[in-house]
Amino acid sequence: MNTAELLIEAYSRVPDEVERVLDGLTAEELLRRPDADANSIAWLVWHLARGQDSQVSAVAGTEQSWVSDGWVDRFALDLPALSTGYGHSRDDVAKVRAGADDLTGYLRDVHRRTCEYLATLAEEDLDRVVDESWQPPVTLGVRLVSVVADDLQHLGQASYVKGLVLRARESR
């Protein structure tokens, strides 16, 4: 297995697990938040897809799927068009109202594009500096690992919130 194949394997875990998390939840449950300052499952999944789309398209030199494939219009969020969720307030989080089909569709689209890009990479590409605003500067390899790590963290958070939602459902 080469590095590109390893990265594809890591990134491929995300959409399958997201679908598992979303399975069986109602539209209302996707929007439920443990408290007013917490994130909903819909927001967490949207944010992990937006983060991957934004960051991978930047290093690949391509337009974000969010824009080029029309997801920004389909979601029709009352947020700036290129918002990824970074720095969102509690009110911003509440604006992300999306159903499971749109969330998984967008993530699958982003995943497809990510894997297409990853498949083009050679070992030496991973040492290319992609962000000089950090010390040490960030290489492509570090950025790609950072993105998938962030996705997995948000996926774990969504899974935890689902557990709270199901627990509340059972107690009714």
C-alpha positions as CSV (number, residue, x, y, z in Angstrom):
1,M,0.0,0.0,0.0
2,N,1.4,3.4,-1.0
3,T,0.8,6.7,0.8
4,A,-2.0,7.8,-1.5
5,E,-3.8,4.4,-1.0
6,L,-3.4,4.8,2.8
7,L,-4.8,8.3,2.8
8,I,-7.8,7.1,0.6
9,E,-8.4,4.4,3.1
10,A,-8.4,6.8,6.0
11,Y,-10.7,9.3,4.2
12,S,-13.0,6.5,3.1
13,R,-13.9,5.7,6.7
14,V,-15.7,9.1,7.1
15,P,-18.7,8.8,4.7
16,D,-19.6,5.2,5.8
17,E,-19.5,6.1,9.5
18,V,-21.5,9.3,8.8
19,E,-24.2,7.3,7.2
20,R,-24.2,5.0,10.2
21,V,-24.7,8.0,12.5
22,L,-27.5,9.5,10.5
23,D,-29.3,6.2,10.0
24,G,-32.7,6.1,11.8
25,L,-32.8,9.7,13.0
26,T,-35.7,12.0,12.2
27,A,-35.2,15.4,10.7
28,E,-35.9,16.9,14.1
29,E,-33.4,14.7,15.8
30,L,-30.7,15.8,13.4
31,L,-31.2,19.3,14.7
32,R,-31.3,18.5,18.4
33,R,-28.5,20.0,20.5
34,P,-27.5,18.8,24.0
35,D,-27.7,22.5,25.1
36,A,-28.0,25.9,23.5
37,D,-24.3,26.2,22.9
38,A,-23.7,22.7,21.6
39,N,-23.6,21.6,18.0
40,S,-26.3,19.5,16.3
41,I,-25.6,16.3,14.4
42,A,-26.6,18.1,11.2
43,W,-24.2,20.9,11.9
44,L,-21.3,18.5,12.8
45,V,-21.7,16.5,9.6
46,W,-22.1,19.6,7.4
47,H,-19.1,21.2,9.1
48,L,-16.8,18.1,8.6
49,A,-17.8,18.0,4.9
50,R,-17.3,21.7,4.5
51,G,-13.9,21.6,6.1
52,Q,-12.8,18.7,3.9
53,D,-14.2,20.4,0.8
54,S,-12.6,23.8,1.6
55,Q,-9.2,22.5,2.6
56,V,-8.7,19.7,0.1
57,S,-9.9,21.9,-2.8
58,A,-7.4,24.6,-1.7
59,V,-4.4,22.3,-1.8
60,A,-5.7,20.7,-5.0
61,G,-6.2,24.0,-6.7
62,T,-9.8,23.3,-7.5
63,E,-13.1,25.0,-6.8
64,Q,-15.1,23.7,-3.9
65,S,-17.8,21.2,-4.6
66,W,-20.0,23.3,-2.3
67,V,-20.0,26.0,-5.1
68,S,-19.2,24.2,-8.3
69,D,-21.7,21.3,-7.8
70,G,-24.5,23.5,-6.5
71,W,-24.6,22.4,-2.9
72,V,-24.6,26.0,-1.6
73,D,-27.9,26.6,-3.5
74,R,-29.4,23.2,-2.5
75,F,-28.7,23.8,1.2
76,A,-29.8,27.5,1.0
77,L,-28.3,28.3,4.4
78,D,-28.7,31.8,5.8
79,L,-24.9,32.1,6.1
80,P,-22.0,33.5,3.9
81,A,-21.7,31.3,0.8
82,L,-18.2,30.0,1.7
83,S,-18.8,29.5,5.4
84,T,-17.3,26.3,6.8
85,G,-18.6,26.6,10.3
86,Y,-15.3,27.8,11.8
87,G,-16.2,30.4,14.5
88,H,-19.9,29.9,14.3
89,S,-22.0,31.3,17.0
90,R,-24.9,29.4,18.6
91,D,-27.3,31.3,16.2
92,D,-25.1,30.3,13.2
93,V,-25.2,26.6,14.3
94,A,-29.0,26.8,14.4
95,K,-29.1,28.0,10.8
96,V,-27.7,24.7,9.5
97,R,-30.9,22.8,8.9
98,A,-30.3,19.9,6.6
99,G,-31.7,16.5,6.1
100,A,-29.8,13.2,6.0
101,D,-30.0,12.9,2.2
102,D,-28.4,16.3,1.5
103,L,-25.8,15.7,4.2
104,T,-24.7,12.4,2.8
105,G,-25.0,13.5,-0.8
106,Y,-22.7,16.4,-0.2
107,L,-20.2,14.4,1.8
108,R,-20.2,11.6,-0.8
109,D,-19.5,14.3,-3.5
110,V,-16.7,15.8,-1.5
111,H,-15.3,12.3,-0.7
112,R,-15.3,11.4,-4.4
113,R,-13.4,14.6,-5.3
114,T,-11.0,14.1,-2.4
115,C,-10.1,10.5,-3.4
116,E,-9.7,11.6,-7.0
117,Y,-7.1,14.1,-5.9
118,L,-5.4,11.8,-3.4
119,A,-5.0,9.2,-6.1
120,T,-2.8,11.6,-8.1
121,L,-0.3,12.1,-5.3
122,A,3.3,10.8,-5.3
123,E,5.4,10.5,-2.2
124,E,7.4,13.6,-2.9
125,D,4.2,15.7,-3.2
126,L,3.5,15.3,0.5
127,D,6.5,17.5,1.4
128,R,5.3,20.5,-0.5
129,V,4.6,23.4,1.8
130,V,1.0,24.5,1.5
131,D,0.8,27.0,4.4
132,E,3.6,29.3,5.5
133,S,1.6,31.1,8.2
134,W,2.5,28.4,10.8
135,Q,5.9,27.5,12.4
136,P,7.0,25.1,11.1
137,P,5.3,25.7,7.7
138,V,2.6,23.1,7.0
139,T,3.2,20.5,4.3
140,L,0.6,18.8,2.2
141,G,1.0,15.6,4.1
142,V,0.5,17.3,7.4
143,R,-2.6,19.2,6.1
144,L,-4.2,16.0,4.7
145,V,-3.7,14.2,8.0
146,S,-5.1,17.2,9.9
147,V,-8.2,17.3,7.7
148,V,-9.1,13.6,8.2
149,A,-8.3,13.9,11.9
150,D,-10.7,16.8,12.2
151,D,-13.3,14.9,10.3
152,L,-13.0,11.9,12.6
153,Q,-13.2,14.1,15.7
154,H,-16.5,15.7,14.5
155,L,-17.8,12.3,13.5
156,G,-17.2,11.1,17.1
157,Q,-19.0,14.1,18.4
158,A,-21.9,13.4,16.1
159,S,-22.0,9.8,17.3
160,Y,-22.0,10.9,20.9
161,V,-24.9,13.3,20.2
162,K,-26.8,10.5,18.5
163,G,-26.4,8.5,21.7
164,L,-27.9,11.3,23.7
165,V,-30.8,11.7,21.2
166,L,-31.6,7.9,21.3
167,R,-31.4,7.9,25.1
168,A,-33.9,10.7,25.2
169,R,-36.1,9.0,22.6
170,E,-36.2,5.8,24.8
171,S,-37.1,7.7,27.9
172,R,-40.3,9.1,26.4
